[in-house]
Amino acid sequence: MKDNLKRLAGYYKPYLKTFIADMIFAMLSAGVTLVIPLVVRYITQTVVYMDGSEALRTILILAAALVVLVIFQAGCDYYISNYGHVMGARIEYDMRAEIFSHYQKLSFSFYDDQKVGQLLSRITSDLFDITELLHHGPENIVISVIKIIGALIILAAISPWLTLAAFCLVPFMLAYAYSLNRRMKRAFRQNREKIAEINAQIEDNLSGIRVVKSFANEDIEREKFKQGNDRFLQAKRNSYFYMGSYNAGLKAFTTMINVVVIVAGGVGITQNWVDVTDFVTFLLYINVFTEPVKVLVDFTEQFQNGYSGYERFLEILSIEPEIKDREGAVELKDVKGTIDFKNVSFKYSDGADSVLRNIDLHVEAGEYVALVGASGVGKTTLCSLITRFYEPTSGTITVDGIDIEDVTLKSLREHIGVVAQDVYLFMGTVKENIAYGKPGASDEEIIEAAKNANAHDFIMSLPKGYDTDIGQRGVKLSGGQKQRLSIARVFLKNPPILIFDEATSALDNESEQVVQESLERLAKNRTAFIIAHRLTTIENAEEILVLTDSGIAERGTHAELMAMDGAYARMVKIKEQHAFAPS
């Protein structure tokens, strides 16, 4: 915990001047609070015994001084509330940028096991509580400590007897607070986990709202949400039980301190140990003392909230990306597109069996290669190894003779274009989505890419042409239109290596024909890997690889594989039978 707190304190470094000023103003504000009861004591102990005119003049002077102190305190509190909050917002900005940047570095394998809603919770609500702690925590501690220590010194100077009485309960109060503190911490951490689960469930539901409605399963989704919401409520009840016990107990202790002082003061007055003026002043300072104790109670809750969020924040930052640049990795330049797999095998970290086994493959620059085979034999995985979305369990992959693990990820992926079946389009306009392939591209380049992808005509028919907003994930477009935008994006990127991952399998025949034409235009003079279930889309491939659980079972052109009368020929015959079966 010590190291974590030290690391947390490091976020103040860029804003050290603001932080120091914030602490100074907090101390001054606390100092003003300590002065006011002393003025009351002076009036009741000294001014009341002056003659009328002198007493009035003294009270007016004291009133003016108090007004100045109040204005000064208001200025201090304004700085704390305004600039202190801005400092907290800037720290939140830095932490959000840090965790988002870390998200971008993490490998596909990390996202395979994560829920988007939970990741979102760590970058929103968790960070808010962390920065509230970073802003209010130090100033609350400083103000409270100054008030408590200052009040203790003044109280001891006024009456050691009453001071001893007032603080006799403090050790018991601290022991009570300590006993509940750890339980509160566990409970607040559970709250964080449950709200993250709810966020994940909401994100999942809203992303799939069309599926929910198409199956008329709104009631099922409400029940699923209710179960998650019930678990969150139970976690909240648990945390509030401890928090309620904590707050009620400490409030009872602070009230008992007042009771003890009143009793001890009453006894002291009757025994002439304490005079009435000191007793009144003492009661005022007891309130000055108990108020910061309540602030520290609130701080404890705030600390539990903020620190539990910070631990979750650190959990993410502590995860190292499985795939990253090697030390000394070089830029991949002047790529021709020759690709070699040398004895490559792969299995997922949680899988017992290998997905790919001992793959040896040589693809010449500019060659058009098709991958076919049953689902699950590793076609997509093989292509994902080229982009280093995953790392081979064994073996090496080279581009133009250079091991892809010896080049930077950025330069490798800049030379590869991927067109997938599940097209992802971002919120924004048509132009913005195409330009994603080449940030900063001119309008002329974007239009040319759209034309090459057979997308220009349908784009011009949209209400605002290239400036039409397409909605989240391109919901306002058809499947074929979305696919052509993704192809236009790759045209604009203009990479020497292409991967088509079942890019037409979800389209109707008419859309497939248009998209297939775009794909073939895009693949011209580039190294291309195409994965397809519809064998008609790969008949013109220069080489077809038939993948099975054992690796590459057959390879050759369409004609050569049909002549072999093996696995590929059987697949073609089965497809033809399905195509011509009576409906």
C-alpha positions as CSV (number, residue, x, y, z in Angstrom):
1,M,0.0,0.0,0.0
2,K,2.9,2.3,0.8
3,D,4.3,2.1,-2.7
4,N,0.8,2.6,-4.2
5,L,0.3,5.8,-2.2
6,K,3.7,7.0,-3.2
7,R,2.9,6.4,-6.8
8,L,-0.5,8.1,-6.4
9,A,1.2,11.2,-4.9
10,G,3.3,11.4,-8.0
11,Y,0.3,12.7,-9.9
12,Y,0.6,16.0,-8.1
13,K,4.1,16.6,-9.5
14,P,3.0,18.6,-12.7
15,Y,0.8,20.8,-10.5
16,L,3.0,21.2,-7.5
17,K,2.7,25.0,-7.3
18,T,-1.1,24.8,-7.3
19,F,-1.0,22.0,-4.7
20,I,1.3,23.9,-2.4
21,A,-0.9,27.0,-2.7
22,D,-4.0,24.9,-2.0
23,M,-2.4,23.6,1.2
24,I,-1.3,27.0,2.3
25,F,-4.8,28.5,1.8
26,A,-6.2,25.4,3.6
27,M,-4.0,26.1,6.6
28,L,-4.8,29.8,6.7
29,S,-8.5,29.0,6.5
30,A,-8.2,26.6,9.4
31,G,-6.2,29.2,11.3
32,V,-9.1,31.8,11.0
33,T,-11.5,29.2,12.5
34,L,-9.2,28.8,15.5
35,V,-9.0,32.6,16.1
36,I,-12.7,33.3,16.5
37,P,-13.3,31.5,19.9
38,L,-10.3,33.3,21.3
39,V,-12.0,36.6,20.4
40,V,-15.1,35.4,22.3
41,R,-12.8,34.5,25.3
42,Y,-11.2,38.0,25.2
43,I,-14.6,39.7,25.2
44,T,-16.1,37.6,28.0
45,Q,-12.9,37.7,30.1
46,T,-11.6,41.3,29.5
47,V,-13.8,43.5,27.4
48,V,-16.9,43.1,29.7
49,Y,-14.9,44.6,32.5
50,M,-14.0,47.8,30.6
51,D,-16.0,51.0,30.9
52,G,-18.8,51.5,28.4
53,S,-17.1,53.7,25.7
54,E,-13.8,51.7,25.8
55,A,-15.7,48.4,25.6
56,L,-17.8,49.6,22.6
57,R,-14.7,50.9,20.8
58,T,-12.8,47.6,21.4
59,I,-15.8,45.5,20.2
60,L,-16.0,47.6,17.0
61,I,-12.3,47.1,16.4
62,L,-12.7,43.4,17.0
63,A,-15.8,43.3,14.7
64,A,-13.8,45.0,11.9
65,A,-11.0,42.6,12.4
66,L,-13.4,39.6,12.3
67,V,-15.0,40.9,9.1
68,V,-11.5,41.1,7.5
69,L,-10.7,37.6,8.7
70,V,-14.0,36.3,7.3
71,I,-13.3,37.9,3.9
72,F,-9.8,36.5,3.9
73,Q,-11.1,33.1,4.8
74,A,-13.7,33.3,2.0
75,G,-10.8,34.1,-0.5
76,C,-8.9,31.1,0.8
77,D,-12.0,28.8,0.4
78,Y,-12.6,30.2,-3.1
79,Y,-9.1,29.2,-4.2
80,I,-9.5,25.8,-2.6
81,S,-12.8,25.2,-4.3
82,N,-12.0,26.7,-7.7
83,Y,-8.3,26.1,-8.4
84,G,-8.2,23.0,-6.3
85,H,-11.0,21.4,-8.3
86,V,-9.3,22.4,-11.5
87,M,-6.1,20.7,-10.3
88,G,-8.2,17.6,-9.5
89,A,-9.8,17.7,-13.0
90,R,-6.3,18.0,-14.6
91,I,-5.1,15.0,-12.6
92,E,-8.2,13.1,-13.7
93,Y,-7.4,14.1,-17.3
94,D,-3.8,12.8,-17.0
95,M,-4.9,9.5,-15.4
96,R,-7.6,9.0,-18.0
97,A,-5.1,9.6,-20.8
98,E,-2.7,7.2,-19.2
99,I,-5.2,4.3,-18.8
100,F,-6.6,4.9,-22.3
101,S,-3.1,4.9,-23.8
102,H,-2.5,1.6,-21.9
103,Y,-5.7,0.1,-23.3
104,Q,-4.4,0.8,-26.8
105,K,-1.2,-1.1,-26.1
106,L,-2.9,-4.3,-24.8
107,S,-3.1,-7.3,-27.0
108,F,-6.1,-9.0,-28.5
109,S,-5.8,-11.8,-25.9
110,F,-6.6,-9.3,-23.2
111,Y,-9.8,-8.1,-24.9
112,D,-10.8,-11.7,-25.5
113,D,-11.4,-12.0,-21.8
114,Q,-12.8,-8.6,-20.9
115,K,-16.1,-6.8,-21.0
116,V,-16.2,-3.3,-22.5
117,G,-18.5,-2.0,-19.7
118,Q,-16.1,-3.0,-17.0
119,L,-13.2,-1.4,-18.8
120,L,-15.3,1.7,-19.3
121,S,-16.1,1.8,-15.5
122,R,-12.4,2.0,-14.7
123,I,-11.9,5.0,-17.0
124,T,-15.0,6.9,-15.8
125,S,-16.6,6.4,-12.3
126,D,-13.4,5.0,-10.8
127,L,-11.3,7.9,-11.9
128,F,-13.8,10.5,-10.6
129,D,-13.5,9.1,-7.1
130,I,-9.7,8.9,-7.3
131,T,-9.4,12.5,-8.3
132,E,-12.0,13.6,-5.7
133,L,-9.7,11.9,-3.2
134,L,-6.6,13.6,-4.6
135,H,-8.2,17.0,-4.5
136,H,-10.1,17.0,-1.2
137,G,-8.1,14.4,0.7
138,P,-4.9,16.4,1.4
139,E,-6.7,19.7,2.2
140,N,-9.2,17.9,4.5
141,I,-6.4,16.3,6.3
142,V,-4.4,19.5,6.6
143,I,-7.4,21.6,7.8
144,S,-8.5,18.9,10.2
145,V,-5.1,18.3,11.7
146,I,-4.4,22.0,12.1
147,K,-7.8,22.5,13.8
148,I,-7.4,19.4,16.0
149,I,-3.8,20.3,17.1
150,G,-4.5,24.0,17.4
151,A,-7.6,23.3,19.4
152,L,-5.7,20.8,21.6
153,I,-2.9,23.4,22.4
154,I,-5.4,26.2,23.2
155,L,-7.6,23.8,25.2
156,A,-4.6,22.7,27.2
157,A,-3.6,26.3,27.9
158,I,-7.2,27.1,29.0
159,S,-7.7,24.1,31.3
160,P,-5.6,21.0,31.6
161,W,-8.4,19.4,33.7
162,L,-11.0,19.8,30.9
163,T,-8.6,18.8,28.2
164,L,-7.8,15.5,30.0
165,A,-11.6,14.9,30.3
166,A,-12.2,15.8,26.6
167,F,-9.5,13.4,25.3
168,C,-10.1,10.4,27.6
169,L,-12.5,8.9,25.0
170,V,-10.2,9.5,21.9
171,P,-8.2,6.2,22.2
172,F,-11.4,4.2,22.3
173,M,-12.8,6.2,19.3
174,L,-9.6,5.5,17.3
175,A,-9.7,1.8,18.2
176,Y,-13.4,1.6,17.0
177,A,-12.5,3.4,13.7
178,Y,-9.6,1.0,13.0
179,S,-11.7,-2.1,13.6
180,L,-14.3,-1.0,11.0
181,N,-11.9,0.5,8.5
182,R,-10.6,-2.7,6.9
183,R,-14.2,-4.1,6.5
184,M,-15.3,-0.8,4.8
185,K,-12.4,-1.1,2.4
186,R,-13.4,-4.6,1.3
187,A,-17.0,-3.6,1.0
188,F,-16.3,-0.5,-1.2
189,R,-14.1,-2.7,-3.4
190,Q,-17.0,-5.1,-4.0
191,N,-19.1,-2.0,-4.9
192,R,-16.7,-1.2,-7.6
193,E,-16.7,-4.7,-9.0
194,K,-20.5,-4.9,-9.0
195,I,-21.1,-1.5,-10.7
196,A,-18.5,-2.5,-13.3
197,E,-20.5,-5.7,-13.9
198,I,-23.7,-3.7,-14.3
199,N,-22.0,-1.3,-16.8
200,A,-20.8,-4.4,-18.8
201,Q,-24.4,-5.8,-18.9
202,I,-25.9,-2.4,-19.9
203,E,-23.3,-2.0,-22.7
204,D,-23.9,-5.6,-23.9
205,N,-27.7,-5.0,-23.9
206,L,-27.6,-1.7,-25.7
207,S,-25.1,-2.9,-28.3
208,G,-27.4,-5.9,-29.1
209,I,-30.7,-4.0,-28.7
210,R,-31.8,-5.1,-32.2
211,V,-31.3,-8.7,-31.4
212,V,-33.2,-8.3,-28.1
213,K,-36.1,-6.7,-29.9
214,S,-36.1,-9.1,-32.8
215,F,-36.5,-12.0,-30.3
216,A,-38.9,-10.0,-28.1
217,N,-36.7,-10.8,-25.2
218,E,-37.0,-7.5,-23.3
219,D,-38.4,-9.3,-20.2
220,I,-35.4,-11.6,-20.2
221,E,-33.0,-8.7,-20.4
222,R,-34.8,-6.9,-17.6
223,E,-34.5,-10.0,-15.4
224,K,-30.8,-10.4,-16.2
225,F,-30.3,-6.7,-15.3
226,K,-32.4,-7.1,-12.2
227,Q,-30.2,-10.0,-11.0
228,G,-27.1,-7.8,-11.5
229,N,-28.8,-4.8,-9.9
230,D,-29.8,-7.0,-6.9
231,R,-26.2,-8.1,-6.4
232,F,-25.1,-4.4,-6.6
233,L,-27.7,-3.5,-4.1
234,Q,-26.6,-6.2,-1.7
235,A,-23.0,-5.0,-2.0
236,K,-24.2,-1.5,-1.3
237,R,-26.1,-2.7,1.7
238,N,-23.1,-4.4,3.0
239,S,-20.9,-1.3,2.6
240,Y,-23.5,1.0,4.1
241,F,-23.9,-1.3,7.1
242,Y,-20.2,-0.8,7.9
243,M,-20.3,2.8,6.9
244,G,-23.4,3.4,9.0
245,S,-21.8,1.7,12.0
246,Y,-18.7,3.7,11.5
247,N,-20.4,7.1,11.2
248,A,-22.9,6.4,14.0
249,G,-20.2,5.2,16.3
250,L,-17.9,8.1,15.7
251,K,-20.7,10.6,16.0
252,A,-21.7,9.0,19.3
253,F,-18.1,9.4,20.5
254,T,-17.9,13.1,19.5
255,T,-21.2,13.7,21.3
256,M,-20.0,11.9,24.4
257,I,-16.9,14.1,24.4
258,N,-19.2,17.1,24.7
259,V,-21.1,15.3,27.5
260,V,-17.9,14.5,29.4
261,V,-16.7,18.1,29.0
262,I,-20.1,19.5,30.2
263,V,-20.0,17.2,33.2
264,A,-16.3,17.8,34.0
265,G,-16.8,21.6,33.5
266,G,-19.8,21.6,35.8
267,V,-17.9,19.8,38.5
268,G,-14.9,22.1,37.9
269,I,-17.0,25.2,38.3
270,T,-18.6,24.0,41.6
271,Q,-15.1,23.1,42.9
272,N,-13.5,26.4,41.6
273,W,-11.2,24.5,39.3
274,V,-12.6,26.2,36.2
275,D,-14.1,29.6,35.8
276,V,-17.3,30.2,33.7
277,T,-15.4,32.2,30.9
278,D,-13.0,29.3,30.3
279,F,-15.8,26.8,30.4
280,V,-17.7,28.7,27.6
281,T,-14.5,29.1,25.5
282,F,-13.8,25.5,26.0
283,L,-17.2,24.4,24.8
284,L,-16.6,26.6,21.6
285,Y,-13.3,24.9,21.0
286,I,-14.7,21.4,21.6
287,N,-17.0,22.1,18.6
288,V,-13.9,23.3,16.7
289,F,-12.3,20.0,17.6
290,T,-15.2,17.7,16.9
291,E,-16.0,19.3,13.5
292,P,-12.7,18.2,11.9
293,V,-13.2,14.8,13.4
294,K,-16.4,14.5,11.4
295,V,-14.5,15.7,8.3
296,L,-12.0,12.9,8.9
297,V,-14.9,10.5,9.1
298,D,-16.1,11.7,5.7
299,F,-12.5,11.5,4.4
300,T,-12.3,7.8,5.5
301,E,-15.3,7.1,3.3
302,Q,-13.8,9.1,0.5
303,F,-10.5,7.4,0.9
304,Q,-12.1,3.9,0.7
305,N,-14.0,4.9,-2.4
306,G,-11.0,6.6,-4.1
307,Y,-8.3,4.0,-3.1
308,S,-10.4,1.0,-4.1
309,G,-10.8,2.7,-7.5
310,Y,-7.1,3.4,-7.6
311,E,-6.3,-0.3,-7.0
312,R,-8.5,-1.2,-9.9
313,F,-6.8,1.5,-11.9
314,L,-3.4,-0.1,-11.1
315,E,-4.7,-3.6,-11.9
316,I,-5.0,-2.5,-15.5
317,L,-1.7,-0.6,-15.7
318,S,0.1,-3.6,-14.2
319,I,-1.0,-5.8,-17.2
320,E,1.8,-6.0,-19.7
321,P,0.8,-6.3,-23.3
322,E,1.7,-9.8,-24.5
323,I,2.7,-8.5,-27.9
324,K,5.0,-5.5,-28.0
325,D,8.1,-4.2,-29.8
326,R,11.3,-6.0,-29.0
327,E,14.2,-4.0,-27.8
328,G,16.0,-2.8,-31.0
329,A,13.0,-3.4,-33.2
330,V,13.4,-1.6,-36.6
331,E,11.0,0.1,-39.0
332,L,9.7,-2.1,-41.8
333,K,10.2,-0.2,-45.0
334,D,9.9,-0.7,-48.8
335,V,7.7,-3.8,-48.4
336,K,7.3,-6.0,-51.5
337,G,5.0,-8.5,-49.8
338,T,6.8,-11.9,-49.8
339,I,5.6,-13.8,-46.7
340,D,7.0,-17.0,-45.2
341,F,5.7,-19.2,-42.4
342,K,8.5,-21.5,-41.1
343,N,7.2,-24.4,-38.9
344,V,4.6,-22.2,-37.3
345,S,2.3,-23.6,-34.6
346,F,-0.2,-21.7,-32.4
347,K,-2.6,-22.4,-29.5
348,Y,-4.5,-20.0,-27.3
349,S,-3.3,-19.6,-23.8
350,D,-6.5,-21.2,-22.3
351,G,-6.6,-23.9,-25.0
352,A,-5.3,-27.5,-24.6
353,D,-5.0,-28.2,-28.4
354,S,-3.1,-26.3,-31.0
355,V,-5.1,-24.4,-33.6
356,L,-2.2,-24.5,-36.1
357,R,0.5,-27.1,-36.4
358,N,3.8,-26.9,-38.1
359,I,2.7,-24.6,-40.9
360,D,5.3,-24.1,-43.7
361,L,4.2,-21.6,-46.3
362,H,5.8,-19.4,-48.9
363,V,3.8,-16.6,-50.6
364,E,5.5,-14.5,-53.3
365,A,5.0,-10.8,-53.4
366,G,1.8,-9.9,-55.3
367,E,0.4,-13.4,-55.0
368,Y,-3.4,-14.0,-54.4
369,V,-3.8,-16.8,-51.9
370,A,-7.1,-18.3,-50.7
371,L,-7.6,-20.2,-47.4
372,V,-10.5,-22.7,-47.2
373,G,-11.4,-25.3,-44.6
374,A,-14.0,-26.1,-41.9
375,S,-14.7,-23.6,-39.2
376,G,-12.2,-23.7,-36.4
377,V,-9.2,-25.0,-38.3
378,G,-7.3,-21.7,-38.0
379,K,-7.8,-19.7,-41.1
380,T,-8.4,-16.4,-39.3
381,T,-5.8,-17.3,-36.8
382,L,-3.2,-17.8,-39.5
383,C,-3.9,-14.3,-40.9
384,S,-4.0,-12.8,-37.4
385,L,-0.4,-14.1,-36.9
386,I,0.8,-12.0,-39.9
387,T,-0.5,-8.8,-38.3
388,R,0.8,-10.0,-34.9
389,F,-2.6,-9.7,-33.3
390,Y,-1.4,-13.0,-31.7
391,E,2.1,-14.5,-31.5
392,P,3.0,-18.0,-32.7
393,T,3.6,-20.6,-30.0
394,S,6.6,-21.7,-32.1
395,G,8.2,-21.0,-35.5
396,T,8.8,-17.7,-37.3
397,I,7.0,-15.6,-39.8
398,T,8.9,-13.3,-42.1
399,V,8.0,-10.4,-44.5
400,D,10.5,-9.9,-47.3
401,G,12.9,-12.2,-45.3
402,I,12.6,-10.1,-42.1
403,D,11.2,-11.7,-38.9
404,I,8.1,-9.8,-38.1
405,E,9.1,-9.9,-34.4
406,D,12.2,-7.8,-35.2
407,V,10.2,-4.9,-36.6
408,T,7.9,-2.4,-34.9
409,L,4.3,-3.3,-34.6
410,K,3.2,0.1,-36.0
411,S,5.4,-0.2,-39.1
412,L,4.2,-3.8,-39.7
413,R,0.5,-3.0,-39.4
414,E,0.9,0.1,-41.5
415,H,1.8,-2.2,-44.4
416,I,-1.2,-4.6,-43.9
417,G,-4.8,-3.9,-44.8
418,V,-7.6,-6.0,-43.2
419,V,-11.2,-6.3,-44.6
420,A,-13.2,-8.4,-42.2
421,Q,-16.7,-9.8,-42.3
422,D,-17.7,-7.9,-39.1
423,V,-17.2,-4.3,-40.3
424,Y,-16.6,-1.8,-37.6
425,L,-17.4,1.8,-38.5
426,F,-17.0,4.6,-36.1
427,M,-19.5,7.3,-35.1
428,G,-19.2,10.2,-37.5
429,T,-19.5,10.9,-41.2
430,V,-18.8,8.8,-44.3
431,K,-15.7,11.0,-45.0
432,E,-14.3,10.5,-41.5
433,N,-14.7,6.7,-41.7
434,I,-12.9,6.5,-45.0
435,A,-10.2,8.9,-43.9
436,Y,-9.4,6.6,-41.0
437,G,-7.3,4.6,-43.5
438,K,-5.1,7.7,-44.0
439,P,-5.5,10.5,-41.4
440,G,-5.1,13.8,-43.1
441,A,-6.0,12.6,-46.6
442,S,-7.4,15.2,-49.0
443,D,-11.0,15.1,-50.2
444,E,-9.8,14.1,-53.7
445,E,-8.0,11.0,-52.2
446,I,-11.0,10.0,-50.2
447,I,-13.3,10.3,-53.3
448,E,-10.8,8.3,-55.4
449,A,-10.7,5.5,-52.8
450,A,-14.5,5.5,-52.6
451,K,-14.7,5.2,-56.4
452,N,-12.2,2.3,-56.4
453,A,-14.4,0.6,-53.8
454,N,-17.6,1.0,-55.8
455,A,-18.9,3.2,-53.0
456,H,-19.0,6.7,-54.6
457,D,-22.4,6.4,-56.2
458,F,-24.3,5.2,-53.1
459,I,-22.4,7.8,-51.0
460,M,-23.6,10.6,-53.3
461,S,-27.2,9.4,-52.9
462,L,-27.0,9.9,-49.1
463,P,-28.7,13.0,-47.7
464,K,-25.4,14.9,-47.2
465,G,-23.1,12.8,-49.4
466,Y,-19.7,12.3,-47.8
467,D,-20.7,14.5,-44.8
468,T,-23.6,12.1,-43.9
469,D,-23.6,10.9,-40.3
470,I,-23.8,7.1,-40.4
471,G,-24.7,6.5,-36.8
472,Q,-23.0,4.2,-34.3
473,R,-21.3,1.3,-36.1
474,G,-22.8,2.5,-39.4
475,V,-26.3,1.5,-38.3
476,K,-27.9,3.7,-41.1
477,L,-26.1,1.7,-43.9
478,S,-26.8,-1.7,-45.4
479,G,-24.3,-4.5,-45.0
480,G,-22.9,-4.1,-48.5
481,Q,-22.6,-0.3,-48.1
482,K,-20.7,-0.8,-44.8
483,Q,-18.4,-3.3,-46.4
484,R,-17.6,-1.0,-49.3
485,L,-16.7,1.8,-46.9
486,S,-14.3,-0.5,-45.1
487,I,-12.7,-1.4,-48.5
488,A,-12.5,2.3,-49.4
489,R,-10.7,2.8,-46.1
490,V,-8.1,0.1,-47.1
491,F,-7.8,1.6,-50.6
492,L,-6.9,4.9,-49.0
493,K,-4.3,3.1,-46.8
494,N,-2.8,1.5,-49.9
495,P,-0.9,-1.3,-48.2
496,P,1.2,-3.9,-50.0
497,I,-0.4,-6.8,-48.0
498,L,-4.1,-7.5,-47.8
499,I,-6.2,-9.9,-45.7
500,F,-9.9,-10.5,-46.6
501,D,-11.5,-12.4,-43.8
502,E,-14.8,-13.7,-45.1
503,A,-15.5,-10.2,-46.4
504,T,-18.5,-11.2,-48.5
505,S,-20.0,-14.1,-46.6
506,A,-22.7,-12.0,-44.9
507,L,-23.9,-10.3,-48.1
508,D,-26.7,-11.0,-50.5
509,N,-25.7,-12.0,-54.1
510,E,-26.1,-8.6,-55.6
511,S,-24.0,-6.9,-52.9
512,E,-21.5,-9.7,-53.0
513,Q,-20.9,-9.2,-56.7
514,V,-20.2,-5.5,-56.2
515,V,-18.0,-6.0,-53.1
516,Q,-16.2,-8.9,-54.8
517,E,-15.4,-6.7,-57.8
518,S,-14.0,-4.1,-55.3
519,L,-11.9,-6.6,-53.5
520,E,-10.4,-7.9,-56.7
521,R,-9.5,-4.4,-57.8
522,L,-8.0,-3.8,-54.4
523,A,-6.0,-7.0,-54.5
524,K,-4.4,-6.3,-57.8
525,N,-0.6,-6.2,-57.6
526,R,-0.7,-6.8,-53.9
527,T,0.0,-9.9,-51.7
528,A,-3.5,-11.0,-50.7
529,F,-4.9,-13.6,-48.3
530,I,-8.6,-14.3,-48.7
531,I,-10.7,-16.4,-46.4
532,A,-14.0,-17.4,-47.9
533,H,-16.8,-19.9,-47.4
534,R,-18.2,-19.2,-50.8
535,L,-15.8,-21.0,-53.1
536,T,-16.9,-19.1,-56.1
537,T,-15.1,-16.1,-54.8
538,I,-11.7,-17.8,-54.7
539,E,-11.7,-19.8,-57.9
540,N,-9.3,-17.3,-59.6
541,A,-6.8,-17.4,-56.7
542,E,-3.2,-18.2,-57.8
543,E,-3.0,-20.7,-54.9
544,I,-5.6,-22.2,-52.7
545,L,-4.6,-23.7,-49.3
546,V,-6.9,-26.3,-47.7
547,L,-6.5,-26.2,-43.9
548,T,-7.5,-29.1,-41.6
549,D,-6.8,-29.8,-38.0
550,S,-3.5,-31.3,-39.1
551,G,-2.3,-28.2,-41.0
552,I,-2.2,-27.6,-44.8
553,A,-3.7,-30.7,-46.3
554,E,-3.8,-29.6,-50.0
555,R,-2.5,-26.6,-52.0
556,G,-2.7,-25.6,-55.6
557,T,-5.0,-23.8,-58.1
558,H,-8.7,-24.5,-58.3
559,A,-8.1,-26.8,-61.4
560,E,-5.2,-28.6,-59.7
561,L,-7.2,-29.3,-56.5
562,M,-10.2,-30.5,-58.4
563,A,-8.0,-32.8,-60.3
564,M,-6.7,-34.3,-57.0
565,D,-10.3,-35.2,-56.1
566,G,-9.5,-34.7,-52.4
567,A,-10.8,-32.6,-49.6
568,Y,-11.2,-29.4,-51.7
569,A,-13.1,-31.3,-54.5
570,R,-15.4,-32.7,-51.9
571,M,-16.1,-29.3,-50.5
572,V,-16.9,-27.9,-53.9
573,K,-19.2,-30.8,-54.7
574,I,-21.1,-30.4,-51.4
575,K,-21.5,-26.6,-52.1
576,E,-22.8,-27.3,-55.6
577,Q,-25.3,-29.9,-54.2
578,H,-26.6,-27.3,-51.7
579,A,-26.7,-24.6,-54.4
580,F,-28.9,-26.7,-56.8
581,A,-31.0,-28.6,-54.2
582,P,-34.7,-28.1,-54.7
583,S,-36.2,-25.6,-52.4
